[in-house]
Every structure is written in C-alpha cells, then in structure tokens.
Amino acid sequence: MRTRNILTSFAFIMLTLFLILIIASRTSEAGGVNLFGEVSTEPDNLFGDISIPGVTTTPEPTVRPTVYKPDVDITSWEFILANSDHNIGTYSPPQTGSIEGTAQYFDVRAMDALLAFIQGARDAGFTPYIMTAYINYSSQEYIFNGRASQIAWGGTYTYEEAVEIAKTVVAYPGTSDHQTGLAVDITDRYYSSLSSANIDEDLLDWLAEHCAEYGFILRYPALKESVTGRNEPYHFRYVGTTAAEYIMERGLCLEEFIELYE
C-alpha cells in the first residue's frame, strides 16, 4: 500500500512538471517571460488561437489615428480642384471683376483678399505685378490648341501626338487652376514668358511666407511636383485663411488637403 502511494505521488509530480514545461514553452512562443528568464515580444497568448465549434469570433476593427483637419466645407467654391485628374469642364466663376482696373480678372468673392495680398507686398517694399489671373475655358482651349498645332507643324508628330506633348507644358482645357478664377501668377514686372529665374527671389520668398495671412497658398510648391506635376513659385491660389494656414504650415499641396476629407 505504501509503495502504491509513493508511485502515485511520483506520477503526480512528474505530470505537474510536464505541464509546467509545456506552459513555459508556450509562454516563450506566445510572449512574456518564460521560466528561463527569456523575454518574447510576440503577442501574449499562452494557448494560441482557440477555435470553439459553433462560435464565430469577429476580429477587432482597425482603429485609424484621428488626423486634425480644419472645420471647413470642402464642397465650397474656394476648394474647386482643377488638374489633369479633375477636369472642371466649362466652369466659370459666377462673377469676376477687374484687378485694379487692369485686363486681369478675378473671382469677386475673393477680390478683397487678393487686393490686400498685393498691398501687403507693396507695403513690404516690393512691386508685385499680376502676370496672369482668370483664364476662361475658351481662352485656355485657344492657348492649348495653338501650342499643339505648333508642335505638330512640320510633320514630325501627328496632331494626336502633339496634343499629348502639349499637355506636358500647357494645361488642357478644363484642367487649369486659372480657370477657377481664384489663381494668380505674381511677378515683379511683365515677362514675355514666365520663368522663376527672372523674378525677384525676395518677392517670391515674401509671397510664400505671408500668403496664408491673406487666404492664399503656394499652389505648386517644388517639393510637391510629384503630386501636382508642376513647380511654379509665382502661382498662388485662394482657399481662405483657415485652410491656407493649415496647408502652408504643414507643407501640403491642394490635392493633399482635399484628400484629407475623402
């Protein structure tokens, strides 16, 4: 009888040790600290995935971090997007007005902001010149077709090929930011062709640094050329002060800002 009790106790001890070793091994695989002081960075699940017949488990939904964005109506007129992926057709602003009596026109809803922007540059000692502002669909179509015809002249390219080449240098009708009536190219004087190398760099720096104060953004920053396809340090676009400050502080382009709301 005594021998049987000893054998039973021995068997119980061996079974206990066996279970401890199994648990320690599972701990090492599933995460935590095992009996040997080893630390695992794997998920803490001692028994792995447990499947219970008749019971369906639903995985926890992925929680995306909340990104702060301004409380603006992204469908409002200030945020109309014209680019190669967003053709706005024959859109035109409800009303445009002459900029200080010149032959350049701008959406009247943002005219006061533009005039303040220009005056701010003057007060800083610069002589800003509005090189280009609103361009309607028909005018852009005329400009584009003229460039395509010029490229096709001589027969080196078919007209269809010339059209594709022209798209790389001139906005296709309906895709120009100028058609929104909210864009301006600001230089220091008239130039027969635009090149940032010709424009006063101090003026361009001041415009980029202060544009958000007046509700404007640098529409085509150099670091976002892979997104916009353009690098134009003289091209500014009105979006309102709230959005402009957010965009400029974070170094975004208009496409990236609008994407935040999609």
RABEL-V855819 format. One record per backbone hydrogen bond with DSSP energy under -1.0 kcal/mol. NH is the residue of the N-H (numbers start at 0). CO is the residue of the C=O. Records with the same first field share a line. If there is no record, write none. Layout:
NH: CO / CO
This chain:
4: 0
5: 1
6: 2
7: 3
8: 4
9: 5
10: 6
11: 7
12: 8
13: 9
14: 10
15: 11
16: 12
17: 13
18: 14
19: 15
20: 16
21: 17
22: 18
23: 19
24: 20
25: 21
26: 22
27: 23
28: 24
29: 25
30: 26
31: 39
33: 37
36: 33
39: 31
44: 42
47: 44
54: 51
71: 69
73: 71
75: 72
78: 75
79: 76
82: 85
85: 82
87: 173
90: 87
96: 105
98: 103
101: 98
105: 96
106: 180
107: 94
109: 106
113: 109
114: 110
115: 111
116: 112
117: 113
118: 114
119: 115
120: 116
121: 117
122: 118
123: 119
124: 121
125: 120
128: 186
130: 128 / 184
131: 184
133: 104
134: 177
139: 135
140: 136
141: 137
142: 138
143: 139
144: 140
145: 141
146: 142
147: 143
148: 144
149: 145
150: 146
151: 147
152: 148
154: 151
161: 157
162: 158
163: 159
164: 160
165: 161
166: 162
167: 164
168: 165
169: 165
174: 171
178: 175
179: 176
180: 177
183: 235
184: 131
185: 233
186: 128
197: 194
203: 199
204: 200
205: 201
206: 202
207: 203
208: 204
209: 205
210: 206
212: 209
213: 210
214: 211
215: 210
216: 236
218: 234
223: 220
224: 221
226: 223
227: 223
228: 224
231: 219
234: 231
235: 183
236: 216
237: 181
238: 214
239: 214
243: 239
244: 240
245: 241
246: 242
247: 243
248: 244
249: 245
251: 246
256: 252
257: 253
258: 254
260: 257
261: 258
